[in-house]
Amino acid sequence: MSLGEAHQDPRIELVQLRRAMQTRPSIDLARGVLMASFGLSPEQAWDVLVMVSQNTNTKLHHVAEEIVGAVTGPPLSEVLQQRLAATVAALPRTPTAEAGEV
């Protein structure tokens, strides 16, 4: 790969940056929901979102929007509920987290 191929078209990069700015608030809210619901750290909440997104082949911001929407709207889909539960259950726990300390 040449140096020129390593750099992306500035127009594509601009579109991607704009999309990130639009989707970031829902992702941050979803992280907060996961942190509050499951007692996760910010990093663990991020990892859960990423893993669920990858394991369900769903864009991360769509997973986040569904989680945020479930707070006051319809419940999560059965697939997303199962994947979230399995992912959170598989997270390594630290001794202090198991003892309920924050």
C-alpha positions as CSV (number, residue, x, y, z in Angstrom):
1,M,0.0,0.0,0.0
2,S,1.4,3.4,-0.9
3,L,1.3,6.4,1.3
4,G,-1.4,7.9,-1.0
5,E,-3.7,4.9,-0.5
6,A,-3.4,5.2,3.3
7,H,-5.1,8.5,3.3
8,Q,-8.8,8.7,2.8
9,D,-10.7,11.0,0.6
10,P,-11.4,14.2,2.6
11,R,-15.0,14.2,1.6
12,I,-15.5,10.7,2.9
13,E,-13.8,11.6,6.1
14,L,-16.0,14.6,6.5
15,V,-19.2,12.5,6.1
16,Q,-17.8,10.0,8.6
17,L,-17.0,12.8,11.1
18,R,-20.5,14.3,10.7
19,R,-22.1,10.9,11.3
20,A,-20.0,10.4,14.4
21,M,-21.0,13.8,15.8
22,Q,-24.7,12.9,15.2
23,T,-24.6,9.4,16.7
24,R,-22.3,10.1,19.7
25,P,-25.0,11.5,22.0
26,S,-27.1,8.3,21.8
27,I,-24.0,6.2,22.3
28,D,-23.0,8.1,25.4
29,L,-26.6,7.9,26.8
30,A,-26.6,4.1,26.1
31,R,-23.3,3.7,28.0
32,G,-24.9,5.6,30.9
33,V,-28.0,3.3,30.8
34,L,-25.7,0.2,30.8
35,M,-23.6,1.7,33.6
36,A,-26.7,2.4,35.8
37,S,-28.5,-0.9,34.9
38,F,-25.6,-3.3,35.4
39,G,-23.1,-1.4,37.5
40,L,-20.5,-1.2,34.8
41,S,-17.6,1.1,34.4
42,P,-17.6,3.4,31.4
43,E,-15.0,1.1,29.6
44,Q,-17.1,-2.0,30.3
45,A,-20.2,-0.3,29.0
46,W,-18.4,0.7,25.8
47,D,-17.1,-2.9,25.4
48,V,-20.6,-4.3,25.9
49,L,-22.0,-1.9,23.2
50,V,-19.2,-2.9,20.8
51,M,-19.5,-6.6,21.4
52,V,-23.3,-6.6,21.1
53,S,-23.0,-4.6,17.9
54,Q,-20.5,-7.0,16.4
55,N,-22.4,-10.1,17.6
56,T,-25.7,-9.0,16.2
57,N,-24.3,-7.5,13.0
58,T,-26.0,-4.2,13.9
59,K,-24.4,-0.7,13.7
60,L,-23.3,0.4,17.1
61,H,-25.4,3.6,17.0
62,H,-28.5,1.5,16.2
63,V,-27.9,-0.7,19.3
64,A,-27.4,2.4,21.3
65,E,-30.6,4.0,20.0
66,E,-32.6,0.9,20.9
67,I,-31.2,0.8,24.4
68,V,-31.9,4.5,25.0
69,G,-35.4,4.1,23.5
70,A,-36.2,1.2,25.8
71,V,-35.9,3.5,28.8
72,T,-39.2,5.2,28.1
73,G,-40.5,3.3,25.0
74,P,-41.0,-0.2,23.9
75,P,-38.8,-2.9,25.4
76,L,-35.6,-4.1,23.7
77,S,-36.0,-6.8,21.1
78,E,-35.6,-10.4,22.4
79,V,-32.4,-10.8,20.5
80,L,-30.9,-7.7,21.9
81,Q,-32.0,-8.5,25.4
82,Q,-30.4,-11.9,25.2
83,R,-27.2,-10.6,23.7
84,L,-26.9,-7.9,26.3
85,A,-27.5,-10.3,29.1
86,A,-24.9,-12.8,27.8
87,T,-22.3,-10.1,27.1
88,V,-22.7,-8.5,30.5
89,A,-22.6,-11.9,32.2
90,A,-19.3,-12.8,30.4
91,L,-17.5,-9.6,31.6
92,P,-14.7,-10.3,34.0
93,R,-15.5,-9.0,37.4
94,T,-13.0,-7.5,39.8
95,P,-13.2,-8.5,43.5
96,T,-14.3,-5.0,44.5
97,A,-17.1,-5.0,41.9
98,E,-18.3,-8.4,43.2
99,A,-18.3,-7.0,46.7
100,G,-20.6,-4.1,45.6
101,E,-17.9,-1.4,46.1
102,V,-17.7,1.3,43.5
